[in-house]
Amino acid sequence: MTGFFRQGPALVCDGVPLADLATAHGTPLYVYSGATIRSRYRAIDQAFADYPHAIHYALKANSTLAIARLLRSLGSNADANSGGEIDVALRAGFIPPQIVFTGVGKTSAELAQAIDLGVRSINAESAGEIERIDAIARERQTRVDIALRVNPDIDARSHPHISTGLKTNKFGIALSEVRELCAHVRAMRGVSVVGLHSHVGSQITDLEPLRRAAAALVQLAREMRAQGTVIEYLDLGGGLGVSYDGSRVPDATEYANALLPVVRETGLSIILEPGRQIVAPAGVLLTRVIDMKQQPGGKLFAIMDAGMTDLIRPMLYDAFHRIEPVSRSSAPEVACDIVGPLCESSDTLGKDRLVPQPAVDELYAVLDTGAYGSVMASNYNRRLMPAEVMIENGCATVIKRRQTIDELLALEA
Ligand SMILES: Cc1ncc(COP(=O)(O)O)c(C=O)c1O
């Protein structure tokens, strides 16, 4: 058995007790299951096996180098969202033709970096960005392959903060403008449109918006071919959700069964940019109870040593994560708010949770925090970035050590 499960009363990762890891490495601590990352990557790859496809793991979900390296070793390519993520991809061993460069606001320096490296494609977000790419490419007397990121005005039915495919969102080129833009781009000497891209949101648990977005790209590719622009591939983005509360959500096979019938007749190869689907359930955040506080006539609070600087999803998206004692406890259940130590009332990991009466120093695990967890960590309140450990074949390796106060202050005069 792999992943996070109980061996008797103890929560373990790939057989390694989480309590031992917290003792050895301190808390807050991210722990990842290498085996879970492998199996979840393979599940997507196998679901699409009978159709030409390339998986470009979305580094934004978790770009700790060891995780990026592991995905590369499995055959993944990379989706980078900034110059920094391109650098991380290169340092993790991806070569430029394995990288697509996405992002709603790419600076000229980042575009030049991507062009000089020769990344597989730049997913262009606007007419202005295409003009900038064209100018940089012509200056270098080269021609750059781009994909047009289309905004199909489709509601992903996810949280508004992670929906990206509506016309009220800043992302992509409106479907109604793509045809005219394409005619304009055809006259440019520095760019070739070779792909169409869409990404309508994240944590999508209803396959219909994803299917509709793919259908919109297929239709557009057909029209563009008639206009004289030959599209070589469709980039269907990422976005497939995971279950944070144990309820059933579509798996990789159902995802493929929703998308492949839509694209198959085109024969066009596809790119997928999954992030969360691969890494979210592969990580937990370990945190200890610092203090218990009962406000008279008010709430009971369990104050933890991890908060919004370590995991901001609950505060940013009202995201739900299961929070469990690492060692099963027989204490009577109480309702409490599980909160962080920061000077913010929003610093709440879980509201009104029923847990066995927590005790000071007790170790808890915040589950399914492998995606958009450590990558979104911050130094607010001068807190230090947590350490990260990966379990591979029963061995724990520190893949990111805890930041020190000297490192934090090294940038300052
Ligand atoms: C363009 C793009 N591709 C892929 C992803 C990865 O999404 P997810 O982690 O939901 O699979 C994102 C994240 O929102 C994105 O913006």
The ligand as an ORCA input file, in Angstrom:
! r2SCAN-3c Opt
* xyz 0 1
  C      -2.344     27.610    -17.918
  C      -2.428     26.621    -16.804
  N      -2.161     25.336    -17.071
  C      -2.229     24.391    -16.106
  C      -2.567     24.709    -14.812
  C      -2.639     23.635    -13.794
  O      -3.897     23.494    -13.282
  P      -4.253     22.311    -12.292
  O      -3.255     22.328    -11.205
  O      -5.620     22.622    -11.825
  O      -4.200     21.046    -13.085
  C      -2.865     26.049    -14.487
  C      -3.274     26.422    -13.124
  O      -4.229     27.076    -12.877
  C      -2.776     27.038    -15.511
  O      -3.019     28.326    -15.251
*
